[in-house]
């Protein structure tokens, strides 16, 4: 079972105290159990839709009778209309209804004030988001009438933004950053993703460095194969050392000396 909402618990306690104060001021002392029963009756009445077609906020007759019955039963008596005086406990019910009307007015005022405050904050957040998007994209205006027309910031200003961003991203990196810069665009209904790797001009990118290393590896392997072929041919043959040295230098790609 979930714990009771502390806010609702506090509001209920305040309502019970208000009922007790009103009844005492009217000269009707009531036990805390009686005040609690009155508050329960009011809450139940508001939670149950009225049977009539009338506005439930204007139909206080049924609620008044429920309060009278709650007070009667809280004092230990059965709710028997034949045994009650005409409109018995009615003054108690009227006092409670006055409390209800006062509390409802306060709640409505607090609700309206809170909604007004939230509406203002929501508008401010929306404006901040729009301005942030405009600052990031360089978009100054968009018109969707007769197609789509965009007005963007001058290219010189956009390039300045990109250079500033590149410096901030690279920082002290000597050549490149492995963190990709990504942006997402949408063509028709098919989203396409593009990634850019930022690096300094004149420096090797990871791809270029890998290509260079692979080329050097292939060249070294080819040289080793040529040397192995010379060695295999030299073993068991009467080739002179001079010719052998010449063939080795040729396999290594060196000029004969």
SEMI-479627 format. One record per residue (C-alpha): x, y, z; residue in one letter. Coordinates in nm, 2 decimals, decimal comma, always signed. Layout:
REM residues N
+--------+--------+--------+------+
|      u |      v |      w | type |
+--------+--------+--------+------+
|      X |      Y |      Z |    a |
...
+--------+--------+--------+------+
***
This chain:
REM residues 257
+--------+--------+--------+------+
|      u |      v |      w | type |
+--------+--------+--------+------+
|  +0,00 |  +0,00 |  +0,00 |    x |
|  +0,14 |  +0,34 |  -0,10 |    x |
|  +0,22 |  +0,59 |  +0,17 |    x |
|  -0,03 |  +0,88 |  +0,20 |    x |
|  +0,06 |  +1,20 |  +0,03 |    x |
|  +0,21 |  +1,43 |  +0,30 |    x |
|  +0,06 |  +1,73 |  +0,13 |    x |
|  -0,29 |  +1,58 |  +0,13 |    x |
|  -0,25 |  +1,47 |  +0,49 |    x |
|  -0,15 |  +1,82 |  +0,59 |    x |
|  -0,44 |  +1,98 |  +0,40 |    x |
|  -0,68 |  +1,73 |  +0,57 |    x |
|  -0,55 |  +1,82 |  +0,91 |    x |
|  -0,59 |  +2,19 |  +0,84 |    x |
|  -0,95 |  +2,13 |  +0,72 |    x |
|  -1,03 |  +1,94 |  +1,05 |    x |
|  -0,88 |  +2,23 |  +1,25 |    x |
|  -1,09 |  +2,48 |  +1,05 |    x |
|  -1,41 |  +2,29 |  +1,11 |    x |
|  -1,34 |  +2,27 |  +1,48 |    x |
|  -1,27 |  +2,65 |  +1,50 |    x |
|  -1,58 |  +2,74 |  +1,31 |    x |
|  -1,80 |  +2,52 |  +1,53 |    x |
|  -1,64 |  +2,64 |  +1,85 |    x |
|  -1,69 |  +3,00 |  +1,74 |    x |
|  -2,06 |  +2,93 |  +1,67 |    x |
|  -2,09 |  +2,78 |  +2,02 |    x |
|  -2,09 |  +2,41 |  +1,91 |    x |
|  -1,80 |  +2,23 |  +2,06 |    x |
|  -1,72 |  +1,91 |  +1,87 |    x |
|  -1,48 |  +1,62 |  +1,93 |    x |
|  -1,19 |  +1,57 |  +1,68 |    x |
|  -1,36 |  +1,25 |  +1,56 |    x |
|  -1,67 |  +1,45 |  +1,48 |    x |
|  -1,47 |  +1,71 |  +1,28 |    x |
|  -1,29 |  +1,43 |  +1,10 |    x |
|  -1,62 |  +1,27 |  +1,00 |    x |
|  -1,74 |  +1,60 |  +0,87 |    x |
|  -1,43 |  +1,65 |  +0,65 |    x |
|  -1,47 |  +1,29 |  +0,53 |    x |
|  -1,83 |  +1,35 |  +0,44 |    x |
|  -1,74 |  +1,67 |  +0,24 |    x |
|  -1,46 |  +1,48 |  +0,05 |    x |
|  -1,69 |  +1,19 |  -0,03 |    x |
|  -1,96 |  +1,42 |  -0,15 |    x |
|  -1,72 |  +1,59 |  -0,39 |    x |
|  -1,59 |  +1,25 |  -0,51 |    x |
|  -1,94 |  +1,12 |  -0,59 |    x |
|  -2,11 |  +1,27 |  -0,90 |    x |
|  -2,45 |  +1,41 |  -0,82 |    x |
|  -2,75 |  +1,22 |  -0,94 |    x |
|  -2,93 |  +1,53 |  -1,07 |    x |
|  -2,84 |  +1,72 |  -1,38 |    x |
|  -2,76 |  +2,03 |  -1,18 |    x |
|  -2,41 |  +2,17 |  -1,14 |    x |
|  -2,26 |  +1,99 |  -0,84 |    x |
|  -2,10 |  +2,31 |  -0,72 |    x |
|  -2,44 |  +2,47 |  -0,68 |    x |
|  -2,62 |  +2,17 |  -0,52 |    x |
|  -2,55 |  +2,20 |  -0,15 |    x |
|  -2,86 |  +2,03 |  -0,03 |    x |
|  -2,73 |  +1,67 |  -0,06 |    x |
|  -2,39 |  +1,77 |  +0,09 |    x |
|  -2,56 |  +1,95 |  +0,38 |    x |
|  -2,76 |  +1,63 |  +0,46 |    x |
|  -2,44 |  +1,42 |  +0,44 |    x |
|  -2,27 |  +1,65 |  +0,69 |    x |
|  -2,57 |  +1,64 |  +0,93 |    x |
|  -2,56 |  +1,26 |  +0,91 |    x |
|  -2,18 |  +1,24 |  +0,96 |    x |
|  -2,21 |  +1,46 |  +1,28 |    x |
|  -2,50 |  +1,24 |  +1,41 |    x |
|  -2,32 |  +0,92 |  +1,35 |    x |
|  -1,99 |  +1,06 |  +1,49 |    x |
|  -2,17 |  +1,14 |  +1,81 |    x |
|  -2,28 |  +0,77 |  +1,84 |    x |
|  -2,64 |  +0,80 |  +1,72 |    x |
|  -2,82 |  +0,63 |  +1,43 |    x |
|  -2,93 |  +0,84 |  +1,14 |    x |
|  -3,31 |  +0,81 |  +1,19 |    x |
|  -3,51 |  +1,10 |  +1,05 |    x |
|  -3,81 |  +1,00 |  +1,26 |    x |
|  -3,61 |  +1,03 |  +1,58 |    x |
|  -3,44 |  +1,36 |  +1,50 |    x |
|  -3,56 |  +1,72 |  +1,55 |    x |
|  -3,64 |  +1,91 |  +1,23 |    x |
|  -3,31 |  +2,02 |  +1,08 |    x |
|  -3,11 |  +1,88 |  +1,37 |    x |
|  -2,74 |  +1,94 |  +1,33 |    x |
|  -2,83 |  +2,19 |  +1,05 |    x |
|  -2,64 |  +2,48 |  +1,21 |    x |
|  -2,33 |  +2,25 |  +1,23 |    x |
|  -2,37 |  +2,17 |  +0,86 |    x |
|  -2,41 |  +2,54 |  +0,77 |    x |
|  -2,09 |  +2,62 |  +0,96 |    x |
|  -1,90 |  +2,35 |  +0,78 |    x |
|  -2,03 |  +2,47 |  +0,44 |    x |
|  -1,90 |  +2,81 |  +0,52 |    x |
|  -1,56 |  +2,66 |  +0,58 |    x |
|  -1,58 |  +2,47 |  +0,26 |    x |
|  -1,66 |  +2,78 |  +0,06 |    x |
|  -1,38 |  +2,97 |  +0,22 |    x |
|  -1,12 |  +2,69 |  +0,16 |    x |
|  -1,24 |  +2,64 |  -0,20 |    x |
|  -1,19 |  +3,01 |  -0,27 |    x |
|  -0,83 |  +2,99 |  -0,13 |    x |
|  -0,76 |  +2,68 |  -0,33 |    x |
|  -0,89 |  +2,83 |  -0,65 |    x |
|  -0,68 |  +3,14 |  -0,60 |    x |
|  -0,37 |  +2,94 |  -0,53 |    x |
|  -0,44 |  +2,72 |  -0,84 |    x |
|  -0,48 |  +3,03 |  -1,06 |    x |
|  -0,17 |  +3,19 |  -0,93 |    x |
|  +0,03 |  +2,87 |  -0,98 |    x |
|  -0,10 |  +2,82 |  -1,33 |    x |
|  -0,02 |  +3,18 |  -1,42 |    x |
|  +0,34 |  +3,14 |  -1,29 |    x |
|  +0,39 |  +2,81 |  -1,47 |    x |
|  +0,25 |  +2,95 |  -1,80 |    x |
|  +0,51 |  +3,23 |  -1,78 |    x |
|  +0,79 |  +3,00 |  -1,71 |    x |
|  +0,69 |  +2,77 |  -2,00 |    x |
|  +0,68 |  +3,07 |  -2,23 |    x |
|  +1,03 |  +3,18 |  -2,12 |    x |
|  +1,17 |  +2,82 |  -2,16 |    x |
|  +1,02 |  +2,80 |  -2,51 |    x |
|  +1,18 |  +3,14 |  -2,61 |    x |
|  +1,52 |  +3,03 |  -2,47 |    x |
|  +1,50 |  +2,71 |  -2,67 |    x |
|  +1,41 |  +2,89 |  -3,00 |    x |
|  +1,69 |  +3,14 |  -2,95 |    x |
|  +1,94 |  +2,86 |  -2,88 |    x |
|  +1,84 |  +2,69 |  -3,20 |    x |
|  +1,88 |  +3,01 |  -3,40 |    x |
|  +2,22 |  +3,07 |  -3,25 |    x |
|  +2,35 |  +2,72 |  -3,32 |    x |
|  +2,22 |  +2,70 |  -3,68 |    x |
|  +2,28 |  +3,05 |  -3,79 |    x |
|  +1,92 |  +3,07 |  -3,91 |    x |
|  +1,77 |  +3,42 |  -3,91 |    x |
|  +1,43 |  +3,36 |  -4,07 |    x |
|  +1,23 |  +3,08 |  -4,24 |    x |
|  +0,93 |  +3,14 |  -4,47 |    x |
|  +0,71 |  +2,84 |  -4,58 |    x |
|  +0,48 |  +3,03 |  -4,80 |    x |
|  +0,52 |  +2,93 |  -5,17 |    x |
|  +0,78 |  +2,67 |  -5,09 |    x |
|  +1,06 |  +2,73 |  -4,83 |    x |
|  +1,29 |  +3,03 |  -4,80 |    x |
|  +1,56 |  +3,06 |  -4,54 |    x |
|  +1,77 |  +3,37 |  -4,44 |    x |
|  +2,09 |  +3,27 |  -4,27 |    x |
|  +2,38 |  +3,46 |  -4,12 |    x |
|  +2,65 |  +3,58 |  -4,36 |    x |
|  +2,91 |  +3,31 |  -4,45 |    x |
|  +3,19 |  +3,51 |  -4,29 |    x |
|  +3,02 |  +3,50 |  -3,95 |    x |
|  +2,93 |  +3,13 |  -3,99 |    x |
|  +3,30 |  +3,04 |  -4,07 |    x |
|  +3,41 |  +3,24 |  -3,77 |    x |
|  +3,18 |  +3,03 |  -3,55 |    x |
|  +3,32 |  +2,71 |  -3,70 |    x |
|  +3,68 |  +2,82 |  -3,65 |    x |
|  +3,61 |  +2,90 |  -3,29 |    x |
|  +3,44 |  +2,57 |  -3,24 |    x |
|  +3,74 |  +2,38 |  -3,40 |    x |
|  +3,99 |  +2,55 |  -3,17 |    x |
|  +3,78 |  +2,47 |  -2,87 |    x |
|  +3,73 |  +2,11 |  -2,97 |    x |
|  +4,10 |  +2,04 |  -3,07 |    x |
|  +4,24 |  +2,22 |  -2,77 |    x |
|  +4,61 |  +2,11 |  -2,74 |    x |
|  +4,57 |  +1,81 |  -2,97 |    x |
|  +4,87 |  +1,82 |  -3,22 |    x |
|  +4,69 |  +1,68 |  -3,52 |    x |
|  +4,33 |  +1,55 |  -3,48 |    x |
|  +4,05 |  +1,45 |  -3,24 |    x |
|  +3,90 |  +1,11 |  -3,24 |    x |
|  +3,56 |  +1,25 |  -3,12 |    x |
|  +3,34 |  +1,29 |  -3,43 |    x |
|  +3,13 |  +1,59 |  -3,49 |    x |
|  +2,79 |  +1,47 |  -3,59 |    x |
|  +2,48 |  +1,63 |  -3,73 |    x |
|  +2,16 |  +1,48 |  -3,85 |    x |
|  +1,97 |  +1,59 |  -4,15 |    x |
|  +1,64 |  +1,47 |  -4,29 |    x |
|  +1,57 |  +1,43 |  -4,66 |    x |
|  +1,21 |  +1,36 |  -4,74 |    x |
|  +1,12 |  +1,09 |  -4,48 |    x |
|  +1,46 |  +0,91 |  -4,48 |    x |
|  +1,70 |  +1,04 |  -4,21 |    x |
|  +2,06 |  +1,05 |  -4,31 |    x |
|  +2,35 |  +1,09 |  -4,06 |    x |
|  +2,68 |  +1,25 |  -4,15 |    x |
|  +3,00 |  +1,25 |  -3,93 |    x |
|  +3,29 |  +1,48 |  -3,97 |    x |
|  +3,64 |  +1,42 |  -3,82 |    x |
|  +3,81 |  +1,75 |  -3,73 |    x |
|  +4,19 |  +1,77 |  -3,79 |    x |
|  +4,45 |  +2,04 |  -3,85 |    x |
|  +4,55 |  +2,11 |  -4,21 |    x |
|  +4,89 |  +1,96 |  -4,30 |    x |
|  +4,86 |  +1,69 |  -4,03 |    x |
|  +4,78 |  +1,32 |  -4,09 |    x |
|  +4,44 |  +1,20 |  -4,01 |    x |
|  +4,39 |  +0,85 |  -3,86 |    x |
|  +4,29 |  +0,71 |  -4,20 |    x |
|  +4,59 |  +0,87 |  -4,37 |    x |
|  +4,83 |  +0,74 |  -4,11 |    x |
|  +4,69 |  +0,39 |  -4,15 |    x |
|  +4,73 |  +0,41 |  -4,53 |    x |
|  +5,09 |  +0,52 |  -4,49 |    x |
|  +5,17 |  +0,24 |  -4,24 |    x |
|  +5,00 |  -0,02 |  -4,47 |    x |
|  +5,21 |  +0,10 |  -4,77 |    x |
|  +5,53 |  +0,08 |  -4,56 |    x |
|  +5,44 |  -0,27 |  -4,44 |    x |
|  +5,37 |  -0,39 |  -4,80 |    x |
|  +5,70 |  -0,25 |  -4,92 |    x |
|  +5,89 |  -0,42 |  -4,64 |    x |
|  +5,73 |  -0,75 |  -4,71 |    x |
|  +5,81 |  -0,73 |  -5,08 |    x |
|  +6,18 |  -0,65 |  -4,99 |    x |
|  +6,19 |  -0,95 |  -4,76 |    x |
|  +6,05 |  -1,18 |  -5,03 |    x |
|  +6,31 |  -1,05 |  -5,28 |    x |
|  +6,59 |  -1,12 |  -5,03 |    x |
|  +6,46 |  -1,47 |  -4,95 |    x |
|  +6,46 |  -1,54 |  -5,33 |    x |
|  +6,82 |  -1,43 |  -5,36 |    x |
|  +6,92 |  -1,64 |  -5,07 |    x |
|  +6,74 |  -1,94 |  -5,21 |    x |
|  +6,91 |  -1,90 |  -5,54 |    x |
|  +7,26 |  -1,85 |  -5,39 |    x |
|  +7,25 |  -2,16 |  -5,17 |    x |
|  +7,42 |  -2,45 |  -5,36 |    x |
|  +7,53 |  -2,23 |  -5,65 |    x |
|  +7,88 |  -2,11 |  -5,75 |    x |
|  +7,77 |  -1,75 |  -5,76 |    x |
|  +8,05 |  -1,52 |  -5,65 |    x |
|  +8,02 |  -1,30 |  -5,34 |    x |
|  +8,04 |  -0,99 |  -5,56 |    x |
|  +7,73 |  -1,10 |  -5,76 |    x |
|  +7,55 |  -1,20 |  -5,45 |    x |
|  +7,61 |  -0,86 |  -5,29 |    x |
|  +7,48 |  -0,69 |  -5,61 |    x |
|  +7,16 |  -0,90 |  -5,61 |    x |
|  +7,10 |  -0,83 |  -5,24 |    x |
|  +7,14 |  -0,45 |  -5,30 |    x |
|  +6,90 |  -0,48 |  -5,59 |    x |
|  +6,65 |  -0,67 |  -5,37 |    x |
|  +6,68 |  -0,39 |  -5,11 |    x |
|  +6,62 |  -0,13 |  -5,37 |    x |
|  +6,97 |  +0,02 |  -5,33 |    x |
|  +7,20 |  +0,13 |  -5,61 |    x |
|  +7,50 |  -0,09 |  -5,68 |    x |
|  +7,82 |  +0,06 |  -5,54 |    x |
+--------+--------+--------+------+
***
